Amino acid sequence: MGVFTTKFSREGVTLVELVVVVAILAVLVSVVSFAFNPLTQIEKARNAQRQSDIREIRNALETYYQDKNCFPKEDDFSAILASNGEWSENDGRTVYLKSVPAGPDNSAYIYKAASNDCPQWAVVFAKLSVMSEDKNICSLSYNPTCAPQGFDGTWACVTLGSPDCQDLSTRNL
């Protein structure tokens, strides 16, 4: 026999070795599937899309405010959000949103504004798939007395202007 050859005294593996290998593989698979749960990752991606959408809507509303010195009235803009079409004025010469976002599940976002002819504040809400512990997801989370009825950790929002907490807290989502 040469220096580099070895002779095994047995062939195959024992049942105990096989059970140990299977147990180790099972633990690894469960850890990986828990860490990368595809359903959780999909819901996180949908929530990120909703947050991106309401930021895009906020930017369009800020541009509108610069043009008009008011935010749109609540009923008017809620209809625009539900349409999922283009938001424009002046026969299409002023385009605020080429395509109003509808969210990953095609649900419209919720718009609340001061109830007068020239709203000076507005809030856009998005319903999230799962509860968020992140208070930065909506500035109203820091002041629950300012939030509308039905508001909880499953809502993201963007605020425009300084919402009237007394008025907003009487509204329903």
Summary of the structure (lengths in Angstrom):
residues: 173
radius of gyration: 27.0
end to end distance: 82.9
largest distance: 98.6
contacts: 438
relative contact order: 0.13
helix: 44%
strand: 14%
